[in-house]
Each structure stands twice: as structure tokens, then as C-alpha cells.
């Protein structure tokens, strides 16, 4: 039987979800902030409306024993959102956690390692997706959400919709990537999705209404990197970082790279410049030259 505290918590939690959606936050942020309140609610038996500094210090201290600072920050921001928009309390009342500021350079792959990764990937959908993430410089969610209508073969560009910061952008479409997507589409023939899920097998992919599973994409890339003998921590986002680095190494102007990646600040893009100082060239030509070196084939790939 539901207790009064559980009932009040559930009511506030539903209000929390409504505010998250109405603020136009990205799905990943909504899930992180809602998970934060579920976790905090479970910890305090659903009584979280009047938490003391000591209780919050105890919670976040215990959380840090089992989770990263990244998780602590997300729970902190989720609680701040809950206090501000649901409880209408001033956040300064619980402003006692100060996650350390850290700026780390991401792990990337070399062009040769990228070649190897794509060829070692056994599942066709993943092989094509990994190359598309790399050759367009996409975040994983952006790649999974791609639709057939986003590809503009006439202007050789791809429309990336509703990306980070609720912004759209256009990215250059290398001919190698266009040819690959066309060949791949003839395999699955889904009228909407470029990367339909494989729940019913490849033969039923044309009927799929949702894209590939994010978790499967991430775990498979980790395994493939291990098979390739790559000791770095490689994730789908590493392919985006690698793309940016390789563009700058190829001589693409930093401002052009910023625009392609959709970075709000040039400072975010500038972290790749430690690798090269070559700039001031035609981006589209250089991107095509870079991608023309790849050959994504499949024979007995499932």
C-alpha cells in the first residue's frame, strides 16, 4: 500500500518530469535529472522536500563512494532543478557540493586505427554507423536519429536536427559516406530511418519504428577496440573527437571545424589544435580527400 510520503513524492516526481519536458531539455538530460530524483527519493524513503545540509552531505558523500564525479554533478543538477521548479525553494539553501573542475583531453584514434575499427566490426549496421559518426563528426544521438530525408545528395550535406542546445546544423557530406549510405539503405530499405533497429533481424528492418539501441552500439565499439588492440578508452564520441582532430591535421580552418561540430564556443574546438597549426584550406575538398581513403565493404557481415 502506498504511503503518504510515497504519494506526495510520486506527485512531485510527475511534476518534475513535466517541467523537464517543457524546458526543452535533451532526452539524455531529462533521463539523468529524473534518475537523480528517483535515486535520491529511494535513499531518503521518498521524503526529500526538507533535506538538511547534513542529509545532503551524507547522500552525496555515499554516492561518490560508488559513482564518478560526473554522476554526482548530474544528481546535484537534477536536485537543483527539482528544488527550483517543483518545490520553489532557493537553491542557495543546499549549495554545499562543489564538484572539481576538470578539463581532460579525450582519447582519439589515428586514421589507421579508424580503418581497423571499421573493418573489424562484424555487424553491418554498426560498421556503417561508426563510419558515419566519424565521417560526419556526429554525437551518437545525432547519428541514431538520422532520417532518410536529412541527407541532401544535391548539395552534399546532412541536416542534423535538434542537437545539443536545441540547435540544427548542416554538415558536409563526403561522397564516400553518401555512397555507403545508399548501399546500406538498399539492404534495410526503411522508408524513414537510416539506422533502424535490428529487433526483428535485418529482414524486418524496413518495418522498424525506432533506431538502433544506444547501449548495443556503445558496448560493441568497446569490444571492437579491444579486438583491435587499442588500449585507449574508445567510445562512439571518440570518433567525433577523432574526426575533429583529423580535420585540423588536414588543414581545415578552426572556425569551419567549430561550425561543422556545432560547438557554441571556439574554445571548445581549440582543444584539438595542439596537434597541428595547419589551417586556412577548403573544408569540403579536404574532408573528401580524407574520407576517400576509406573503403567500407561487407561480404559475410551480418
ABEGO torsion letter per residue (X at the ends): XBBAAAAAAAAAAAAAAAAAAAAGBBAAAAAAAAAAAAAAAAAAGGBAABBBAAAAAAAAAAAAAABBAAAAAAAAAAAAAAAAAAAGBBAAAABABBBBBBBBBBBBBBAAAAAAAAAABABAAAAAAAAAAAAAGBBAAAAAABBAAABBAAAGBBBBBGBBGGBBBBBBBBAAAAAAAAAAAAAAGBAABABBBAAAEAAAAAABABBBBAAAAAAAAAAAAAAAGBABBBBAAAAAAAAAAAAAAAGBBAAAAAAAAGBABAAAAAAAAAABABBGBBAAAAAAAAAAABBBBBBABX
